Amino acid sequence: MGLNKSSTLHISTVIYIVGFLDLFAVSLIIPLLASHARSLGASPTVTGLLGSVYGGIQLFSSPLVGHWSDLSGRRYVLMLCLLLSASGYAMLTCASTLLLLFLARLPPGLFKHTQNLSRSFLAEASPNVDHARALGRYNAVSSVGFIVGPIIGGHLAESANGLAWTASLTTACFITCTGIVWLLVPEPSNQVQQQHKPAESDSLLSPLSFIGRIEWSHLWDVFLVRFLLGCAVLVSRNNFTMLLEYKYDASPSTVGYVISYGSVVSTVGGWYVGSIAKFYQDDMRLLMHAAIAQTVGLVAVGLAPSLGVLILCTTPLSISSAVARVCSTNITITRATGAEIGALLGLGASIMSISRMLAPFFGGVAQEVSASGSTYLGAMFAAAATLLLIFMPSHKHKTL
C-alpha cells in the first residue's frame, strides 16, 4: 500500500478493533438463531436451510462486493457494508415468524463481507513477509469477540425478549464500527488509489472481467481445499448448539461458555500462527497438517462421552481451524497477480459461501440421523481435504 510504518500500525490497529466488534456482535446473535427457529416450529432441516439462505446469497455477492471495493475504495465500501448489515440484525428484533427470520438474513447475506474487506485492508497495508502475522493477529483479536459474545448472548437469551435485546446490541455494534471507520481510517492518497485500482474499463457488474484474468492453475487446489475444510467446520459449527442441547441437555448460557472456550483456544492459535508459518516455511504443508488435526478433532468431538471431554476435544479443532484460515488466505494473496486483491478474496469468500450454503442443510439432515451426525460428516470433509493435500504435488511448493 506504500504506507510508512506508523500509518500501517494505525490502520492495522483500527481494523483489529473493527474485527473484534464485528465478531463480538455476530457471536451474540448467531448461536441463538437455531434455538429461536426451533421455538417457531422449525425442524433441524429447516433450521439448516436458514443458514443455507445466508450462504447462498453470499455466494454471488462476495466477488461483487470485493470487486466493488477495488473500484470504489475499501473505506467507503466497508462503511456501507457495516451499515447495511446492521439493518438486517435490526430486523431480527421483530422476527416473530419463520418468514421474518428468513427475511432478516437477506441484508447480512448481501453485505456482511466486513471480515473479507478488512483482510484486504491488511493485505495492502502490510509487507508481503508480514501477511501471515497480520492476518493471524487480526483473526486472533477478532476471535476475542467470540469469547465474550456467546456468554453475553447466552445470558441475554434467558431473559424476557432475549432475542430482541441481543439483536439490538448487535445492531448497535455494527453502527459503532461504521463510525470508527469513518472517523479513524484515513482516505487513501491518490497514489495508493491508482496503485490498487483496476482497469477503468471494469465496472461493478462485470465480475467476468477479473474472473477471466485469474490464473486458475495456481489457485484451484487451494480453493478446493478451502471449500472442503469450510464444509468440515461449518457442518459441525452450525449444528453445534443443537448437539449440545440434544446430547448433553446444555442450557443457553452453558452453550455460550463452551463456544467461548473454543474461541479462547482459537485466539491463542491465531496470535502465534505467524510464528508457526515462519517455522514451517511452507504454507501448503502447514495447511495439510492443520487438515489432519481438524479431522481428528471432529471425530473426537463426535465420540465425546461427556460435555467435559467434548470441551477438551475442541482444543485441537479450534487451533487447526485458526491455522487453516490464515494459511488459505495467505496462499491466495501470495498467488494473486495484479491489483484486484479484493476481488480475488471475494471470490475465495464465494467458495466459502458454497460451503456455508450447503453445510447447514447437510448438517441438519445428518443430525436427523444422529445427534453427533454433523460432526462425523464434518470429519469426512476434512479427511477429503487431507487426502487432496497429501496426494497433490502442489503442497511441496513453498509459498512464503
SULRAGI-V694113 format. One record per residue. SS is DSSP state (2 for helix, 1 for strand, 0 for the rest). OMEGA is omega in radians with two decimals (none if undefined). Layout:
((SS & OMEGA) (SS & OMEGA))
This chain:
((0 & 3.10) (0 & -3.08) (0 & 3.03) (0 & -3.03) (2 & -3.13) (2 & 3.14) (2 & 3.11) (2 & 3.13) (2 & -3.14) (2 & -3.12) (2 & -3.14) (2 & -3.13) (2 & 3.13) (2 & -3.14) (2 & 3.07) (2 & 3.14) (2 & 3.11) (2 & 3.11) (2 & 3.10) (2 & -3.11) (2 & 3.12) (2 & -3.09) (2 & 3.03) (2 & -3.13) (2 & -3.12) (2 & -3.09) (2 & 3.03) (2 & -2.92) (2 & -3.02) (2 & 3.14) (2 & -3.09) (2 & -3.03) (2 & -3.12) (2 & 3.13) (2 & 3.13) (2 & 3.11) (2 & 3.11) (2 & 3.13) (2 & 3.09) (0 & 3.07) (0 & -3.11) (0 & 3.02) (0 & 3.07) (2 & 3.13) (2 & 3.12) (2 & 3.08) (2 & 3.05) (2 & 3.11) (2 & 3.10) (2 & 3.08) (2 & -3.13) (2 & 3.09) (2 & 3.12) (2 & -3.13) (2 & 3.14) (2 & 3.11) (2 & -3.13) (2 & 3.09) (2 & -3.09) (2 & -3.07) (2 & -3.08) (2 & -3.14) (2 & 3.12) (2 & 3.13) (2 & 3.09) (2 & 3.10) (2 & 3.09) (2 & 3.13) (2 & 3.05) (2 & -3.08) (2 & -2.98) (2 & -3.13) (0 & -3.08) (2 & -3.03) (2 & -3.11) (2 & -3.09) (2 & 3.12) (2 & 3.12) (2 & -3.11) (2 & 3.13) (2 & 3.09) (2 & -3.10) (2 & -3.13) (2 & 3.05) (2 & 3.12) (2 & -3.14) (2 & 3.11) (2 & 3.12) (2 & 3.06) (2 & 3.13) (2 & -3.14) (2 & -3.13) (2 & 3.14) (2 & -3.14) (0 & -3.07) (0 & 3.08) (0 & 3.11) (2 & 3.12) (2 & 3.12) (2 & 3.12) (2 & 3.09) (2 & -3.13) (2 & -3.14) (2 & 3.13) (2 & -3.09) (2 & 3.14) (2 & 3.05) (2 & 3.10) (2 & -3.13) (2 & -2.92) (2 & -3.13) (0 & 3.09) (0 & -3.02) (2 & 3.11) (2 & -3.14) (2 & 3.11) (2 & 3.11) (2 & 3.10) (2 & 3.06) (2 & 3.05) (2 & -3.08) (2 & -3.14) (2 & -3.14) (2 & -3.06) (2 & -3.06) (0 & 3.08) (0 & -3.10) (2 & -3.07) (2 & -3.11) (2 & -3.09) (2 & -3.09) (2 & 3.14) (2 & -3.12) (2 & -3.13) (2 & 3.12) (2 & -3.14) (2 & 3.04) (2 & 3.10) (2 & -3.13) (2 & 3.14) (2 & 3.11) (2 & -3.10) (2 & 3.07) (2 & 3.07) (2 & 3.11) (2 & 3.08) (2 & -3.06) (2 & -3.01) (2 & -3.11) (2 & 3.12) (2 & 3.14) (2 & 3.14) (2 & 3.12) (2 & 3.12) (2 & 3.10) (2 & -3.12) (2 & -3.12) (0 & 3.11) (0 & 3.09) (0 & -3.08) (0 & -3.06) (2 & -3.12) (2 & -3.13) (2 & 3.10) (2 & -3.13) (2 & 3.11) (2 & 3.10) (2 & 3.11) (2 & 3.09) (2 & 3.12) (2 & -3.14) (2 & 3.12) (2 & -3.13) (2 & 3.08) (2 & 3.08) (2 & 3.10) (2 & 3.10) (2 & 3.12) (2 & 3.13) (2 & 3.13) (2 & -3.13) (2 & -3.04) (2 & -2.93) (2 & 3.10) (0 & -3.08) (0 & 3.00) (0 & 3.11) (0 & 3.10) (0 & 3.14) (2 & -3.14) (2 & 3.14) (2 & 3.14) (2 & -3.13) (2 & -3.12) (2 & -3.04) (2 & -3.11) (0 & 3.12) (0 & -3.14) (0 & -3.09) (0 & 3.14) (0 & 3.12) (0 & 3.04) (0 & -3.09) (0 & -3.06) (0 & 3.09) (0 & -3.11) (2 & 3.13) (2 & -3.12) (2 & 3.12) (2 & 3.09) (2 & 3.13) (0 & -3.12) (0 & -3.11) (0 & 3.07) (0 & -3.03) (2 & 3.14) (2 & 3.14) (2 & -2.99) (0 & -3.01) (2 & -3.08) (2 & -3.13) (2 & 3.08) (2 & 3.14) (2 & 3.10) (2 & 3.12) (2 & 3.10) (2 & -3.09) (2 & 3.12) (2 & 3.06) (2 & 3.08) (2 & -3.12) (2 & -3.11) (2 & -3.02) (2 & 3.10) (2 & -3.13) (2 & -3.06) (2 & -3.09) (0 & 3.13) (0 & -3.08) (2 & 3.14) (2 & 3.14) (2 & 3.05) (2 & -3.14) (2 & -3.13) (2 & -3.09) (2 & -2.97) (2 & -3.04) (2 & 3.12) (0 & -3.09) (0 & 3.08) (0 & 3.11) (2 & 3.13) (2 & 3.08) (2 & 3.08) (2 & 3.12) (2 & 3.13) (2 & 3.14) (2 & 3.12) (2 & -3.14) (2 & 3.09) (2 & 3.11) (2 & 3.12) (2 & 3.08) (2 & 3.14) (2 & 3.12) (2 & 3.12) (2 & 3.13) (2 & 3.12) (2 & 3.14) (2 & -3.12) (2 & -3.08) (0 & -3.08) (2 & 3.07) (2 & 3.11) (2 & 3.11) (2 & 3.14) (2 & 3.11) (2 & 3.10) (2 & -3.12) (2 & -3.05) (0 & -3.14) (0 & -3.05) (2 & -3.12) (2 & 3.11) (2 & 3.08) (2 & 3.11) (2 & 3.11) (2 & 3.13) (2 & 3.08) (2 & 3.12) (2 & 3.10) (2 & 3.14) (2 & 3.13) (2 & 3.11) (2 & -3.13) (2 & -3.11) (2 & -3.14) (2 & 3.09) (2 & -3.13) (2 & 3.12) (2 & 3.13) (2 & -3.10) (2 & -3.04) (0 & -3.09) (0 & -3.12) (0 & -3.13) (2 & 3.13) (2 & 3.11) (2 & 3.12) (2 & 3.13) (2 & 3.12) (2 & -3.10) (2 & 3.11) (2 & -3.10) (2 & 3.11) (2 & 3.13) (2 & -3.12) (2 & 3.14) (2 & -3.11) (2 & 3.11) (2 & 3.12) (2 & 3.14) (2 & -3.11) (2 & 3.13) (2 & -3.11) (2 & -3.12) (2 & -3.09) (2 & 3.11) (2 & -3.12) (2 & 3.09) (2 & 3.12) (2 & 3.14) (2 & -3.12) (2 & -3.12) (2 & -3.11) (0 & 3.05) (0 & 3.14) (0 & -3.00) (0 & -2.99) (0 & 3.11) (2 & -3.13) (2 & -3.13) (2 & -3.11) (2 & 3.07) (2 & 3.06) (2 & 3.09) (2 & 3.06) (2 & 3.08) (2 & 3.08) (2 & 3.06) (2 & 3.10) (2 & 3.13) (2 & 3.04) (2 & 3.06) (2 & -3.10) (2 & 3.14) (2 & -3.05) (2 & -3.00) (2 & -3.12) (2 & -3.13) (2 & -3.14) (2 & 3.08) (2 & 3.09) (2 & 3.10) (2 & 3.14) (2 & -3.13) (2 & 2.99) (2 & -3.12) (2 & -3.09) (0 & 3.11) (0 & 3.13) (0 & -3.06) (2 & -3.11) (2 & 3.13) (2 & 3.09) (2 & 3.08) (2 & 3.07) (2 & 3.10) (2 & 3.10) (2 & 3.08) (2 & 3.14) (2 & 3.10) (2 & 3.09) (2 & 3.09) (2 & 3.12) (2 & 3.14) (2 & 3.11) (2 & -3.13) (2 & 3.13) (2 & -3.02) (2 & 3.07) (0 & -3.10) (2 & -3.04) (2 & -3.11) (2 & 3.13) (2 & -3.10) (0 & -3.13) (0 & 3.13) (0 & 3.10) (0 & none))
